[in-house]
């Protein structure tokens, strides 16, 4: 039973490290959002 608990925590630690390296979060504007330059040209 203790091996199962150790394996569970190792899985959580590895998943947490990989999740933190994946760069989850805001990176750039969505593709469908018009940028400021396009709006000024149209007006």
Protein Blocks (a to p, Z undefined) as FASTA:
>chain_A
ZZmmmmmmmmmmmmmmmmmmnopacfbdcfklccfklmmmmZZ
